[in-house]
């Protein structure tokens, strides 16, 4: 387990696994090790009868700034390095228990799209959801190209995923991307209270109802794989290489 992911198991919150991204010095940019750790945590939670729901948190002011740039470049050099990313995405899609998130501040790229797989997301007024895929010469991921149009309609999905236009927390709520906007001091309590409310439901009724509302996932998994093939192709393109070279030169 990487130190940038911390877990609070059901002993701390009965019936609930809390997964926290804790890399504030890098604005919670997600590394391959972090993806791997979250994939393992979700997989184990899926098989653990003591876990009835899971919750995702970042740190105050930053849910996630997206993928770590160094990892981007290493995946471009060797696509096999994307295995932890795909493991996490598949676990998100295959997770059979209620999944909630509490989002504060920056939510970029995967920091936005992972919430499309959550059953309830709470966000603070200062949160901005943005997916700059085309800015980075890549394409949408996490089956967002399938889920977002279903959820919010073509024009909002296009604005978010293709035009790269940021959504405020209230715009995200109106679009159906999140459940509720709450104050910064209320975020953790509101999210965990919702999780506790859910796990207090009769267990089998909860499981079957969740499965019915969620629906089959075959198309979600297939779209994830399709997106990732194209994502890596674009990541290795001359178009992307020029962007990242310019960015690295600027940092120097």
C-alpha positions in Angstrom: 0.0 0.0 0.0 1.4 3.4 -1.0 1.5 6.1 1.7 -0.4 8.3 -0.7 -3.5 6.2 -0.1 -4.9 5.7 3.4 -7.7 3.4 4.4 -10.1 3.6 7.2 -11.7 0.2 7.6 -15.1 -0.7 9.0 -13.8 -0.8 12.5 -13.6 3.0 12.3 -16.8 3.5 10.4 -19.0 0.4 10.9 -19.9 -1.1 7.5 -17.9 1.5 5.6 -14.5 1.5 3.9 -13.0 5.0 3.5 -10.3 5.5 0.9 -8.4 8.7 1.0 -6.0 10.1 -1.6 -3.4 11.9 0.5 -0.7 13.4 -1.7 -1.4 17.1 -1.1 2.1 18.3 -2.0 1.3 17.2 -5.6 -2.4 18.2 -5.5 -3.4 14.5 -5.3 -2.0 13.8 -8.8 -2.6 10.0 -9.0 0.4 7.8 -9.6 0.3 4.2 -10.9 1.0 3.0 -7.3 -2.0 5.0 -6.1 -4.2 3.5 -8.8 -3.0 0.0 -7.8 -3.6 0.6 -4.1 -7.2 1.8 -4.8 -7.9 -1.1 -7.1 -6.8 -3.6 -4.4 -8.8 -1.7 -1.8 -12.0 -1.8 -3.9 -11.5 -5.4 -4.9 -11.0 -6.5 -1.3 -14.0 -4.4 -0.2 -16.2 -6.1 -2.8 -15.3 -9.5 -1.4 -15.5 -8.4 2.3 -18.9 -9.0 4.0 -18.1 -6.5 6.7 -18.0 -3.7 4.0 -21.4 -2.6 2.9 -20.3 0.7 1.3 -17.2 2.6 0.3 -16.4 6.3 0.4 -13.7 8.2 -1.6 -12.1 11.4 -0.2 -9.2 13.7 -1.2 -7.7 16.3 1.1 -9.1 19.8 1.9 -9.0 21.9 -1.2 -8.0 19.1 -3.5 -9.8 15.9 -4.5 -7.4 15.2 -7.4 -5.6 17.1 -10.0 -5.7 14.1 -12.3 -3.0 11.8 -13.5 0.6 12.3 -12.5 2.5 13.7 -15.5 5.6 11.5 -15.0 3.3 8.5 -15.1 1.7 9.9 -18.3 5.1 9.9 -20.0 6.1 6.4 -18.8 2.8 5.0 -20.0 3.4 6.7 -23.4 6.8 5.0 -23.5 5.4 1.6 -22.4 1.6 1.0 -22.6 1.9 -2.0 -20.2 2.5 0.6 -17.5 -1.2 1.4 -17.7 -2.2 -1.9 -16.0 -2.8 -0.3 -12.6 -4.9 2.4 -14.1 -7.1 -0.2 -15.9 -7.3 -2.3 -12.8 -8.7 0.7 -10.9 -11.2 1.6 -13.6 -12.4 -1.9 -13.9 -12.9 -2.1 -10.1 -14.9 1.1 -10.2 -17.2 -0.3 -12.8 -17.4 -3.7 -11.1 -17.9 -2.5 -7.6 -21.1 -4.1 -6.3 -21.7 -2.0 -3.2 -22.8 1.6 -2.8 -19.9 4.0 -3.6 -19.9 7.6 -2.4 -17.5 10.5 -2.7 -16.8 13.8 -1.0 -15.1 16.3 -3.3 -13.5 19.6 -2.2 -11.6 22.0 -4.5 -9.7 20.7 -7.5 -11.3 17.8 -9.4 -9.5 17.4 -12.7 -9.6 14.6 -15.3 -10.0 11.3 -13.4 -10.7 13.5 -10.4 -14.0 14.3 -12.2 -14.7 11.1 -14.1 -14.4 8.6 -11.1 -17.4 10.4 -9.6 -19.5 9.2 -12.6 -19.2 5.7 -11.0 -20.3 6.9 -7.5 -23.9 6.5 -6.3 -23.8 9.8 -4.3 -21.3 12.6 -4.5 -21.1 15.6 -2.2 -19.1 18.6 -3.2 -18.3 22.0 -1.7 -19.0 25.4 -3.3 -15.4 26.0 -4.2 -15.1 22.7 -6.2 -14.5 22.9 -9.9 -14.9 19.8 -12.1 -12.9 19.9 -15.3 -11.7 17.3 -17.8 -9.0 18.8 -20.1 -8.6 15.7 -22.2 -8.4 17.5 -25.6 -6.1 20.2 -24.1 -3.7 17.3 -23.3 -4.1 15.7 -26.8 -5.9 12.7 -25.4 -9.5 11.4 -25.2 -12.0 10.8 -22.3 -11.5 7.8 -20.0 -13.3 5.8 -17.3 -16.2 5.2 -19.7 -17.1 8.9 -19.3 -17.8 9.1 -23.0 -20.7 6.7 -22.5 -21.9 7.6 -19.0 -21.8 11.4 -19.2 -24.1 11.8 -22.2 -26.6 9.3 -20.6 -26.5 11.3 -17.4 -26.5 14.9 -18.5 -27.3 14.9 -22.2 -25.1 15.5 -25.2 -24.5 19.2 -24.9 -23.4 19.2 -21.3 -21.3 16.1 -21.9 -19.7 17.7 -24.9 -18.9 20.9 -22.9 -17.3 18.9 -20.1 -15.4 16.1 -22.0 -14.6 17.7 -25.4 -14.6 21.4 -25.0 -12.9 21.0 -21.5 -15.2 23.6 -19.9 -15.2 23.5 -16.1 -18.3 23.0 -14.1 -18.9 24.7 -10.8 -20.3 22.5 -8.0 -23.8 23.9 -8.6 -23.5 23.3 -12.4 -22.4 19.8 -11.7 -25.4 19.3 -9.4 -27.8 20.6 -12.0 -26.2 18.3 -14.6 -26.7 15.2 -12.3 -22.9 14.7 -11.9 -23.2 15.1 -8.1 -25.9 14.8 -5.5 -25.5 17.8 -3.2 -23.4 20.9 -2.5 -22.4 21.3 1.1 -20.1 23.6 3.0 -16.4 22.8 3.4 -16.8 22.1 7.1 -19.8 19.9 6.4 -18.4 17.7 3.6 -16.9 14.8 5.5 -19.8 14.5 7.9 -22.5 14.8 5.2 -20.8 12.2 3.1 -20.3 9.7 6.0 -23.8 10.4 7.3 -25.2 9.4 3.9 -23.1 6.3 3.9 -24.3 5.3 7.4 -27.9 5.9 6.3 -27.3 3.6 3.3 -25.7 0.8 5.3 -28.5 0.9 7.8 -30.9 -0.5 5.1 -31.7 -4.2 5.2 -28.7 -5.8 3.6 -30.2 -7.9 0.8 -32.8 -5.3 -0.1 -29.9 -2.8 -0.4 -27.8 -5.1 -2.6 -30.6 -6.0 -5.0 -31.9 -2.5 -5.2 -28.5 -1.1 -5.9 -27.9 -3.7 -8.6 -31.2 -2.9 -10.3 -30.6 0.9 -10.3 -27.0 0.5 -11.5 -27.8 -1.9 -14.3 -25.5 -4.2 -16.3 -21.9 -3.1 -16.6 -20.7 -4.9 -19.7 -21.0 -1.8 -21.9 -19.2 0.3 -19.3 -16.3 -2.1 -19.2 -16.2 -2.4 -23.0 -16.2 1.4 -23.4 -13.4 1.7 -20.8 -11.2 -0.6 -22.8 -12.0 1.1 -26.1 -11.2 4.5 -24.6 -7.9 3.3 -23.1 -6.7 1.9 -26.4 -7.4 5.3 -28.0 -6.1 7.2 -25.0 -2.7 5.5 -25.2 -2.6 5.9 -28.9 -3.1 9.6 -28.6 -0.7 9.8 -25.6 2.0 8.4 -27.9 1.2 10.8 -30.8 3.3 13.6 -32.1 0.6 16.0 -31.1 0.9 14.9 -27.4 4.7 14.7 -27.5 4.9 18.3 -28.6 2.6 19.5 -25.8 4.5 17.6 -23.0 7.9 18.7 -24.3 6.8 22.3 -24.2 5.4 21.8 -20.7 8.6 20.2 -19.4 10.7 22.9 -21.0 8.6 25.6 -19.4 9.0 23.9 -15.9 12.8 24.0 -16.4 
